[in-house]
Amino acid sequence: MRTDATIRREFPHEIEVRTPVWIPLPDGTRLHAKIWLPVDADTNPVPAVIEYGPYRLTDGTVASDEQEMRWFAGEGYAGIRIDIRGTGESTGLCPDEYTEQETQDGVDAIAWIAAQPWCTGAVGMTGYSWTGFNGLQIAARRPPALKAVASGYSTDDRYTDDVHYRGGLIDAMDMLHWSVCMHGWQARPPVPAIYGEGWREAWLERMNLEPWIAYWMAHQHRDDYWRHGSACEDFDKIDTPILCIAGWTDGYTDSAFRVLERAQGPRKAIIGPWGHNDPIHGPPSPRVGILAEQTRWFDRWLKGIDSGIDGDPMLIAYEQDPVVPAPRLADRPGRWIGEETWPSPRLETRELVLGHGTLGGDSGESRVFPIESVQTVGLDGGSWTADGKSDDLPLDQRGEEALSLCFTSDPLDASFAILGHATAHLAITADQPTAMVSVRLSEIAPDGSSLLVTRGQLNLCHRHGNDRPEAVVPGEEMAIDVPLDSIAHHFQTGNRIRIAISPCYWPWAWPSPVPVTLGIRSGVSSLLLPQRPASPTDAIMRPLDPPFEPPIPDVEMLRPGSGGSRTRTYDPATGITESVFDWDIGGAWKYENGLVWEDSSITTMRIKDDDPLSAEVVVENTSLYEDGELTVAIVAHSEMRCTAADYLVSCTLTVQENGAPLLDRTWDYVFPRDHN
């Protein structure tokens, strides 16, 4: 439970809470909502700030909702949490993420809220991850009452920048894990006392829904399935003011730059060093009072108040200094910087040519350098959606660089910073028709330690676009660009810069069906860095608000979480390396409403150095629901393997009601490999 922020108890407005509130939809479905609002809102209407998502406001997010929405109500808004159709106590079904029905329901809910007597007619949306996605997706529909969005840790592109396909490659670490978690969470019952008649029928229908990985694996390249819900398809329609919130440690960062570049309305972004956690709590620090920053945004666009936010740079970012590589960090040294526009015309491209193991300087005679597959390269890369507190940050890269093709600069004679996307421009060959390339950019300290700065990967069959897969012609040289993940980083004098290249990156990418040897041509391949000179704006920016939040609700801890961990073992008898991520960071909690919530998940990934077909991912999510009369224990378990031709996925869901078996069902799938 969150405990590390400064508590704010005094607000301008006295607050009341209304629950349950039912939002009617045109087809008869009703959405379950909870509203925090000033006590005089019925006579003095206020704007509304809503969060709209699937995470069950009655138990899953009850504590954080209380803090966040109490803040907004105290600042003169109606703070509203809404469960999407088919989740929590909302009726209907949720058969997949980001459906057309889900988006339209959000538009209808906004219209209903705007028409209430306690609302001025102005509505804003806030949220992180899924609920942040919804803000962008609904903004593209232009509901008249939606006046502003604050979207955190989200993406405008469901294919490239979510937990499915990165660089056109299957995300072995996250895709199955996310499907399993949602499969288990969806098997929780609606709270009978709130849902009312029909709760049991609705529960049984929900737990028999197909696992969502069935849809995701059926679409291995970017098609209409992924275009739906991707706000980048509709940027010309997004004129709602957008505030993006992102973190360098998290994977959902690149989208913020695209929103700044392509959205049509007022937009700003705040990007800090954080993982997949709200900036009030980090880690790593510095932490930020993001509720106050959002209030300034909503004051400007929902109330018409001059909050001072118009004077902020379009992009506020935390420029990171190097640190000793570690699996978790409490603090990250650096500084806040600002850019008035994005793309920034102040950036300068710094090109470093790949030579004979060198980076920059004289590249020597052009030649092709080969690199073979070692399937365990990538295990030191940490987690894509790192939270920064589960030992899930990248480790020292030296071990993996020894198994990769590396190009290293001389010691830097002066420090310099980069902001945005570095790009690897490669003249490359592959000896197989299906192949990938992974590129990592690191900073090397004088002691030889290697800090991962950023990385990128590409399915070479997607070299012409993620919607147009085409087999590689073995031995044919290709000119490709591999954009690396966005970053703000300050390289230090005396350190060196290195890029490492490999034909595999497990478990960030499912391996090619057979071992691959890549060839990289020196002299014509290069690394392009977006060098950023210091700006006078940096020194005069408004300080970001310190991390404040309302008091934490009374919650009884029944079982503490493990805090999260990462372990790795090697079995010399089998040659298998096993990596385990334990995300048991929640524990078990009993809330003031009497409900008990528990959740944990473990992902196990196995592979042999010399056998891509040995790749295996096993995920298990366990959860518990109790309400005094009903006890439900749920285990969602899935396994994913492959052959040279197919992916094999098996999903099992078991549910016990008051200690007796209720459901034990298995779904088995075979997905043909589609240039992957």
Secondary structure as GFF3:
##gff-version 3
##sequence-region A 1 676
A	DSSP	beta_strand	6	7	.	.	.	ID=ss1
A	DSSP	beta_strand	15	24	.	.	.	ID=ss2
A	DSSP	beta_strand	30	38	.	.	.	ID=ss3
A	DSSP	beta_strand	46	53	.	.	.	ID=ss4
A	DSSP	alpha_helix	62	74	.	.	.	ID=ss5
A	DSSP	beta_strand	78	83	.	.	.	ID=ss6
A	DSSP	alpha_helix	100	114	.	.	.	ID=ss7
A	DSSP	beta_strand	119	128	.	.	.	ID=ss8
A	DSSP	alpha_helix	130	139	.	.	.	ID=ss9
A	DSSP	beta_strand	146	152	.	.	.	ID=ss10
A	DSSP	beta_strand	165	166	.	.	.	ID=ss11
A	DSSP	beta_strand	169	170	.	.	.	ID=ss12
A	DSSP	alpha_helix	175	186	.	.	.	ID=ss13
A	DSSP	alpha_helix	192	195	.	.	.	ID=ss14
A	DSSP	alpha_helix	199	207	.	.	.	ID=ss15
A	DSSP	alpha_helix	213	217	.	.	.	ID=ss16
A	DSSP	alpha_helix	224	227	.	.	.	ID=ss17
A	DSSP	three_ten_helix	231	237	.	.	.	ID=ss18
A	DSSP	beta_strand	242	247	.	.	.	ID=ss19
A	DSSP	alpha_helix	254	262	.	.	.	ID=ss20
A	DSSP	beta_strand	267	272	.	.	.	ID=ss21
A	DSSP	alpha_helix	290	298	.	.	.	ID=ss22
A	DSSP	pi_helix	299	303	.	.	.	ID=ss23
A	DSSP	three_ten_helix	309	311	.	.	.	ID=ss24
A	DSSP	beta_strand	315	320	.	.	.	ID=ss25
A	DSSP	beta_strand	334	339	.	.	.	ID=ss26
A	DSSP	beta_strand	348	353	.	.	.	ID=ss27
A	DSSP	beta_strand	368	372	.	.	.	ID=ss28
A	DSSP	alpha_helix	398	401	.	.	.	ID=ss29
A	DSSP	beta_strand	405	408	.	.	.	ID=ss30
A	DSSP	beta_strand	416	420	.	.	.	ID=ss31
A	DSSP	beta_strand	423	430	.	.	.	ID=ss32
A	DSSP	beta_strand	436	444	.	.	.	ID=ss33
A	DSSP	beta_strand	450	459	.	.	.	ID=ss34
A	DSSP	three_ten_helix	460	462	.	.	.	ID=ss35
A	DSSP	beta_strand	478	483	.	.	.	ID=ss36
A	DSSP	beta_strand	487	491	.	.	.	ID=ss37
A	DSSP	beta_strand	496	502	.	.	.	ID=ss38
A	DSSP	beta_strand	517	521	.	.	.	ID=ss39
A	DSSP	beta_strand	526	532	.	.	.	ID=ss40
A	DSSP	alpha_helix	536	540	.	.	.	ID=ss41
A	DSSP	beta_strand	548	549	.	.	.	ID=ss42
A	DSSP	beta_strand	556	559	.	.	.	ID=ss43
A	DSSP	beta_strand	565	571	.	.	.	ID=ss44
A	DSSP	beta_strand	576	582	.	.	.	ID=ss45
A	DSSP	beta_strand	587	590	.	.	.	ID=ss46
A	DSSP	beta_strand	596	608	.	.	.	ID=ss47
A	DSSP	beta_strand	611	626	.	.	.	ID=ss48
A	DSSP	beta_strand	631	642	.	.	.	ID=ss49
A	DSSP	beta_strand	646	657	.	.	.	ID=ss50
A	DSSP	beta_strand	660	672	.	.	.	ID=ss51
###
